[in-house]
Amino acid sequence: MDKTILKFKKVFLEEASRLLDTCESDLLLLENKPSETSIIDSISGVCIL
């Protein structure tokens, strides 16, 4: 049982950090295009969730 929880935690943390990296790189790309605020808002929403 404990091994299953630890494995889940490891996978969950890896996935979470991967998603954060994706959000950060998307936001950095979009910062260069301030006119596209709707896209920035939608990606910010994804990052917050």
N, CA, C and O atoms as a Maestro MAE file, in Angstrom:
{
 s_m_m2io_version
 :::
 2.0.0
}

f_m_ct {
 s_m_title
 :::
 protein
 m_atom[196] {
  # First column is atom index #
  i_m_mmod_type
  r_m_x_coord
  r_m_y_coord
  r_m_z_coord
  i_m_residue_number
  s_m_chain_name
  s_m_pdb_residue_name
  s_m_pdb_atom_name
  i_m_atomic_number
  :::
  1 25 0.833 -1.207 0.000 1 A "MET " " N  " 7
  2 3 0.000 0.000 0.000 1 A "MET " " CA " 6
  3 2 0.868 1.257 0.000 1 A "MET " " C  " 6
  4 15 0.641 2.166 -0.798 1 A "MET " " O  " 8
  5 25 1.857 1.313 0.889 2 A "ASP " " N  " 7
  6 3 2.720 2.488 0.956 2 A "ASP " " CA " 6
  7 2 3.479 2.708 -0.347 2 A "ASP " " C  " 6
  8 15 3.658 3.848 -0.775 2 A "ASP " " O  " 8
  9 25 3.929 1.617 -0.985 3 A "LYS " " N  " 7
  10 3 4.656 1.752 -2.245 3 A "LYS " " CA " 6
  11 2 3.773 2.386 -3.314 3 A "LYS " " C  " 6
  12 15 4.237 3.207 -4.105 3 A "LYS " " O  " 8
  13 25 2.504 2.002 -3.335 4 A "THR " " N  " 7
  14 3 1.582 2.564 -4.318 4 A "THR " " CA " 6
  15 2 1.422 4.058 -4.106 4 A "THR " " C  " 6
  16 15 1.431 4.828 -5.066 4 A "THR " " O  " 8
  17 25 1.273 4.473 -2.846 5 A "ILE " " N  " 7
  18 3 1.114 5.901 -2.534 5 A "ILE " " CA " 6
  19 2 2.369 6.667 -2.921 5 A "ILE " " C  " 6
  20 15 2.283 7.745 -3.510 5 A "ILE " " O  " 8
  21 25 3.528 6.122 -2.597 6 A "LEU " " N  " 7
  22 3 4.782 6.794 -2.937 6 A "LEU " " CA " 6
  23 2 4.943 6.920 -4.445 6 A "LEU " " C  " 6
  24 15 5.388 7.955 -4.942 6 A "LEU " " O  " 8
  25 25 4.579 5.864 -5.176 7 A "LYS " " N  " 7
  26 3 4.684 5.917 -6.634 7 A "LYS " " CA " 6
  27 2 3.741 6.976 -7.183 7 A "LYS " " C  " 6
  28 15 4.111 7.740 -8.074 7 A "LYS " " O  " 8
  29 25 2.512 7.025 -6.648 8 A "PHE " " N  " 7
  30 3 1.543 8.025 -7.095 8 A "PHE " " CA " 6
  31 2 2.065 9.438 -6.823 8 A "PHE " " C  " 6
  32 15 1.975 10.322 -7.675 8 A "PHE " " O  " 8
  33 25 2.613 9.632 -5.619 9 A "LYS " " N  " 7
  34 3 3.162 10.944 -5.259 9 A "LYS " " CA " 6
  35 2 4.256 11.359 -6.231 9 A "LYS " " C  " 6
  36 15 4.287 12.501 -6.688 9 A "LYS " " O  " 8
  37 25 5.153 10.431 -6.547 10 A "LYS " " N  " 7
  38 3 6.268 10.723 -7.446 10 A "LYS " " CA " 6
  39 2 5.741 11.128 -8.823 10 A "LYS " " C  " 6
  40 15 6.175 12.135 -9.384 10 A "LYS " " O  " 8
  41 25 4.821 10.358 -9.359 11 A "VAL " " N  " 7
  42 3 4.257 10.654 -10.683 11 A "VAL " " CA " 6
  43 2 3.510 11.981 -10.645 11 A "VAL " " C  " 6
  44 15 3.627 12.795 -11.561 11 A "VAL " " O  " 8
  45 25 2.743 12.193 -9.580 12 A "PHE " " N  " 7
  46 3 1.968 13.428 -9.457 12 A "PHE " " CA " 6
  47 2 2.885 14.645 -9.420 12 A "PHE " " C  " 6
  48 15 2.628 15.639 -10.100 12 A "PHE " " O  " 8
  49 25 3.951 14.572 -8.631 13 A "LEU " " N  " 7
  50 3 4.882 15.698 -8.516 13 A "LEU " " CA " 6
  51 2 5.592 15.959 -9.845 13 A "LEU " " C  " 6
  52 15 5.778 17.111 -10.236 13 A "LEU " " O  " 8
  53 25 5.984 14.897 -10.532 14 A "GLU " " N  " 7
  54 3 6.633 15.071 -11.840 14 A "GLU " " CA " 6
  55 2 5.679 15.740 -12.817 14 A "GLU " " C  " 6
  56 15 6.069 16.647 -13.551 14 A "GLU " " O  " 8
  57 25 4.445 15.296 -12.826 15 A "GLU " " N  " 7
  58 3 3.446 15.864 -13.736 15 A "GLU " " CA " 6
  59 2 3.178 17.326 -13.388 15 A "GLU " " C  " 6
  60 15 3.088 18.174 -14.276 15 A "GLU " " O  " 8
  61 25 3.053 17.614 -12.104 16 A "ALA " " N  " 7
  62 3 2.790 18.994 -11.674 16 A "ALA " " CA " 6
  63 2 3.937 19.915 -12.076 16 A "ALA " " C  " 6
  64 15 3.700 21.016 -12.571 16 A "ALA " " O  " 8
  65 25 5.162 19.481 -11.870 17 A "SER " " N  " 7
  66 3 6.291 20.349 -12.225 17 A "SER " " CA " 6
  67 2 6.392 20.515 -13.738 17 A "SER " " C  " 6
  68 15 6.792 21.573 -14.223 17 A "SER " " O  " 8
  69 25 6.034 19.476 -14.482 18 A "ARG " " N  " 7
  70 3 6.051 19.581 -15.944 18 A "ARG " " CA " 6
  71 2 5.015 20.602 -16.408 18 A "ARG " " C  " 6
  72 15 5.283 21.411 -17.295 18 A "ARG " " O  " 8
  73 25 3.831 20.555 -15.800 19 A "LEU " " N  " 7
  74 3 2.779 21.515 -16.158 19 A "LEU " " CA " 6
  75 2 3.198 22.938 -15.819 19 A "LEU " " C  " 6
  76 15 2.953 23.862 -16.594 19 A "LEU " " O  " 8
  77 25 3.832 23.116 -14.655 20 A "LEU " " N  " 7
  78 3 4.297 24.451 -14.277 20 A "LEU " " CA " 6
  79 2 5.338 24.962 -15.263 20 A "LEU " " C  " 6
  80 15 5.306 26.127 -15.658 20 A "LEU " " O  " 8
  81 25 6.252 24.098 -15.656 21 A "ASP " " N  " 7
  82 3 7.266 24.501 -16.641 21 A "ASP " " CA " 6
  83 2 6.604 24.923 -17.943 21 A "ASP " " C  " 6
  84 15 7.002 25.913 -18.556 21 A "ASP " " O  " 8
  85 25 5.589 24.169 -18.366 22 A "THR " " N  " 7
  86 3 4.880 24.492 -19.604 22 A "THR " " CA " 6
  87 2 4.197 25.842 -19.479 22 A "THR " " C  " 6
  88 15 4.286 26.668 -20.388 22 A "THR " " O  " 8
  89 25 3.519 26.075 -18.368 23 A "CYS " " N  " 7
  90 3 2.838 27.357 -18.166 23 A "CYS " " CA " 6
  91 2 3.830 28.509 -18.180 23 A "CYS " " C  " 6
  92 15 3.588 29.538 -18.812 23 A "CYS " " O  " 8
  93 25 4.947 28.336 -17.481 24 A "GLU " " N  " 7
  94 3 5.941 29.411 -17.415 24 A "GLU " " CA " 6
  95 2 6.494 29.729 -18.802 24 A "GLU " " C  " 6
  96 15 6.631 30.900 -19.156 24 A "GLU " " O  " 8
  97 25 6.810 28.709 -19.586 25 A "SER " " N  " 7
  98 3 7.373 28.977 -20.912 25 A "SER " " CA " 6
  99 2 6.322 29.607 -21.816 25 A "SER " " C  " 6
  100 15 6.646 30.483 -22.618 25 A "SER " " O  " 8
  101 25 5.056 29.172 -21.697 26 A "ASP " " N  " 7
  102 3 3.983 29.781 -22.491 26 A "ASP " " CA " 6
  103 2 3.823 31.249 -22.121 26 A "ASP " " C  " 6
  104 15 3.674 32.103 -22.995 26 A "ASP " " O  " 8
  105 25 3.852 31.539 -20.826 27 A "LEU " " N  " 7
  106 3 3.690 32.929 -20.395 27 A "LEU " " CA " 6
  107 2 4.860 33.782 -20.857 27 A "LEU " " C  " 6
  108 15 4.668 34.934 -21.248 27 A "LEU " " O  " 8
  109 25 6.068 33.235 -20.818 28 A "LEU " " N  " 7
  110 3 7.229 33.988 -21.283 28 A "LEU " " CA " 6
  111 2 7.100 34.302 -22.767 28 A "LEU " " C  " 6
  112 15 7.432 35.404 -23.202 28 A "LEU " " O  " 8
  113 25 6.621 33.339 -23.540 29 A "LEU " " N  " 7
  114 3 6.432 33.569 -24.967 29 A "LEU " " CA " 6
  115 2 5.386 34.650 -25.200 29 A "LEU " " C  " 6
  116 15 5.535 35.492 -26.085 29 A "LEU " " O  " 8
  117 25 4.328 34.619 -24.400 30 A "LEU " " N  " 7
  118 3 3.230 35.558 -24.606 30 A "LEU " " CA " 6
  119 2 3.543 36.956 -24.097 30 A "LEU " " C  " 6
  120 15 2.937 37.928 -24.547 30 A "LEU " " O  " 8
  121 25 4.478 37.068 -23.169 31 A "GLU " " N  " 7
  122 3 4.843 38.396 -22.674 31 A "GLU " " CA " 6
  123 2 5.388 39.266 -23.806 31 A "GLU " " C  " 6
  124 15 5.321 40.494 -23.735 31 A "GLU " " O  " 8
  125 25 5.918 38.644 -24.831 32 A "ASN " " N  " 7
  126 3 6.438 39.389 -25.976 32 A "ASN " " CA " 6
  127 2 5.318 39.865 -26.900 32 A "ASN " " C  " 6
  128 15 5.568 40.631 -27.831 32 A "ASN " " O  " 8
  129 25 4.089 39.419 -26.652 33 A "LYS " " N  " 7
  130 3 2.947 39.814 -27.481 33 A "LYS " " CA " 6
  131 2 1.842 40.349 -26.582 33 A "LYS " " C  " 6
  132 15 0.824 39.677 -26.416 33 A "LYS " " O  " 8
  133 25 2.002 41.531 -25.997 34 A "PRO " " N  " 7
  134 3 1.035 42.050 -25.032 34 A "PRO " " CA " 6
  135 2 -0.353 42.284 -25.624 34 A "PRO " " C  " 6
  136 15 -1.326 42.396 -24.879 34 A "PRO " " O  " 8
  137 25 -0.460 42.359 -26.953 35 A "SER " " N  " 7
  138 3 -1.768 42.599 -27.556 35 A "SER " " CA " 6
  139 2 -2.694 41.387 -27.413 35 A "SER " " C  " 6
  140 15 -3.914 41.522 -27.513 35 A "SER " " O  " 8
  141 25 -2.123 40.218 -27.180 36 A "GLU " " N  " 7
  142 3 -2.931 38.999 -27.098 36 A "GLU " " CA " 6
  143 2 -3.283 38.696 -25.645 36 A "GLU " " C  " 6
  144 15 -2.962 37.625 -25.130 36 A "GLU " " O  " 8
  145 25 -3.942 39.644 -24.992 37 A "THR " " N  " 7
  146 3 -4.229 39.472 -23.567 37 A "THR " " CA " 6
  147 2 -5.218 38.348 -23.310 37 A "THR " " C  " 6
  148 15 -5.161 37.717 -22.254 37 A "THR " " O  " 8
  149 25 -6.120 38.080 -24.238 38 A "SER " " N  " 7
  150 3 -7.091 37.012 -24.006 38 A "SER " " CA " 6
  151 2 -6.390 35.663 -23.898 38 A "SER " " C  " 6
  152 15 -6.783 34.815 -23.097 38 A "SER " " O  " 8
  153 25 -5.348 35.466 -24.707 39 A "ILE " " N  " 7
  154 3 -4.599 34.212 -24.625 39 A "ILE " " CA " 6
  155 2 -3.855 34.142 -23.300 39 A "ILE " " C  " 6
  156 15 -3.819 33.091 -22.661 39 A "ILE " " O  " 8
  157 25 -3.264 35.254 -22.887 40 A "ILE " " N  " 7
  158 3 -2.560 35.290 -21.608 40 A "ILE " " CA " 6
  159 2 -3.533 34.967 -20.470 40 A "ILE " " C  " 6
  160 15 -3.199 34.204 -19.563 40 A "ILE " " O  " 8
  161 25 -4.729 35.545 -20.518 41 A "ASP " " N  " 7
  162 3 -5.730 35.274 -19.489 41 A "ASP " " CA " 6
  163 2 -6.094 33.796 -19.461 41 A "ASP " " C  " 6
  164 15 -6.205 33.203 -18.388 41 A "ASP " " O  " 8
  165 25 -6.280 33.200 -20.630 42 A "SER " " N  " 7
  166 3 -6.683 31.797 -20.650 42 A "SER " " CA " 6
  167 2 -5.574 30.899 -20.129 42 A "SER " " C  " 6
  168 15 -5.843 29.933 -19.415 42 A "SER " " O  " 8
  169 25 -4.327 31.206 -20.478 43 A "ILE " " N  " 7
  170 3 -3.220 30.385 -19.987 43 A "ILE " " CA " 6
  171 2 -3.024 30.617 -18.495 43 A "ILE " " C  " 6
  172 15 -2.727 29.675 -17.759 43 A "ILE " " O  " 8
  173 25 -3.187 31.862 -18.034 44 A "SER " " N  " 7
  174 3 -3.087 32.128 -16.599 44 A "SER " " CA " 6
  175 2 -4.137 31.321 -15.854 44 A "SER " " C  " 6
  176 15 -3.868 30.792 -14.775 44 A "SER " " O  " 8
  177 25 -5.326 31.226 -16.420 45 A "GLY " " N  " 7
  178 3 -6.385 30.424 -15.800 45 A "GLY " " CA " 6
  179 2 -5.972 28.972 -15.681 45 A "GLY " " C  " 6
  180 15 -6.220 28.328 -14.662 45 A "GLY " " O  " 8
  181 25 -5.338 28.455 -16.730 46 A "VAL " " N  " 7
  182 3 -4.875 27.066 -16.694 46 A "VAL " " CA " 6
  183 2 -3.819 26.892 -15.609 46 A "VAL " " C  " 6
  184 15 -3.834 25.907 -14.871 46 A "VAL " " O  " 8
  185 25 -2.897 27.860 -15.515 47 A "CYS " " N  " 7
  186 3 -1.835 27.752 -14.508 47 A "CYS " " CA " 6
  187 2 -2.414 27.806 -13.098 47 A "CYS " " C  " 6
  188 15 -1.962 27.078 -12.214 47 A "CYS " " O  " 8
  189 25 -3.404 28.658 -12.886 48 A "ILE " " N  " 7
  190 3 -3.997 28.790 -11.557 48 A "ILE " " CA " 6
  191 2 -4.697 27.489 -11.175 48 A "ILE " " C  " 6
  192 15 -4.608 27.050 -10.028 48 A "ILE " " O  " 8
  193 25 -5.392 26.872 -12.130 49 A "LEU " " N  " 7
  194 3 -6.062 25.608 -11.863 49 A "LEU " " CA " 6
  195 2 -5.001 24.544 -11.637 49 A "LEU " " C  " 6
  196 15 -5.333 23.384 -11.392 49 A "LEU " " O  " 8
  :::
 }
 m_bond[195] {
  # First column is bond index #
  i_m_from
  i_m_to
  i_m_order
  :::
  1 1 2 1
  2 2 3 1
  3 3 4 2
  4 3 5 1
  5 5 6 1
  6 6 7 1
  7 7 8 2
  8 7 9 1
  9 9 10 1
  10 10 11 1
  11 11 12 2
  12 11 13 1
  13 13 14 1
  14 14 15 1
  15 15 16 2
  16 15 17 1
  17 17 18 1
  18 18 19 1
  19 19 20 2
  20 19 21 1
  21 21 22 1
  22 22 23 1
  23 23 24 2
  24 23 25 1
  25 25 26 1
  26 26 27 1
  27 27 28 2
  28 27 29 1
  29 29 30 1
  30 30 31 1
  31 31 32 2
  32 31 33 1
  33 33 34 1
  34 34 35 1
  35 35 36 2
  36 35 37 1
  37 37 38 1
  38 38 39 1
  39 39 40 2
  40 39 41 1
  41 41 42 1
  42 42 43 1
  43 43 44 2
  44 43 45 1
  45 45 46 1
  46 46 47 1
  47 47 48 2
  48 47 49 1
  49 49 50 1
  50 50 51 1
  51 51 52 2
  52 51 53 1
  53 53 54 1
  54 54 55 1
  55 55 56 2
  56 55 57 1
  57 57 58 1
  58 58 59 1
  59 59 60 2
  60 59 61 1
  61 61 62 1
  62 62 63 1
  63 63 64 2
  64 63 65 1
  65 65 66 1
  66 66 67 1
  67 67 68 2
  68 67 69 1
  69 69 70 1
  70 70 71 1
  71 71 72 2
  72 71 73 1
  73 73 74 1
  74 74 75 1
  75 75 76 2
  76 75 77 1
  77 77 78 1
  78 78 79 1
  79 79 80 2
  80 79 81 1
  81 81 82 1
  82 82 83 1
  83 83 84 2
  84 83 85 1
  85 85 86 1
  86 86 87 1
  87 87 88 2
  88 87 89 1
  89 89 90 1
  90 90 91 1
  91 91 92 2
  92 91 93 1
  93 93 94 1
  94 94 95 1
  95 95 96 2
  96 95 97 1
  97 97 98 1
  98 98 99 1
  99 99 100 2
  100 99 101 1
  101 101 102 1
  102 102 103 1
  103 103 104 2
  104 103 105 1
  105 105 106 1
  106 106 107 1
  107 107 108 2
  108 107 109 1
  109 109 110 1
  110 110 111 1
  111 111 112 2
  112 111 113 1
  113 113 114 1
  114 114 115 1
  115 115 116 2
  116 115 117 1
  117 117 118 1
  118 118 119 1
  119 119 120 2
  120 119 121 1
  121 121 122 1
  122 122 123 1
  123 123 124 2
  124 123 125 1
  125 125 126 1
  126 126 127 1
  127 127 128 2
  128 127 129 1
  129 129 130 1
  130 130 131 1
  131 131 132 2
  132 131 133 1
  133 133 134 1
  134 134 135 1
  135 135 136 2
  136 135 137 1
  137 137 138 1
  138 138 139 1
  139 139 140 2
  140 139 141 1
  141 141 142 1
  142 142 143 1
  143 143 144 2
  144 143 145 1
  145 145 146 1
  146 146 147 1
  147 147 148 2
  148 147 149 1
  149 149 150 1
  150 150 151 1
  151 151 152 2
  152 151 153 1
  153 153 154 1
  154 154 155 1
  155 155 156 2
  156 155 157 1
  157 157 158 1
  158 158 159 1
  159 159 160 2
  160 159 161 1
  161 161 162 1
  162 162 163 1
  163 163 164 2
  164 163 165 1
  165 165 166 1
  166 166 167 1
  167 167 168 2
  168 167 169 1
  169 169 170 1
  170 170 171 1
  171 171 172 2
  172 171 173 1
  173 173 174 1
  174 174 175 1
  175 175 176 2
  176 175 177 1
  177 177 178 1
  178 178 179 1
  179 179 180 2
  180 179 181 1
  181 181 182 1
  182 182 183 1
  183 183 184 2
  184 183 185 1
  185 185 186 1
  186 186 187 1
  187 187 188 2
  188 187 189 1
  189 189 190 1
  190 190 191 1
  191 191 192 2
  192 191 193 1
  193 193 194 1
  194 194 195 1
  195 195 196 2
  :::
 }
}
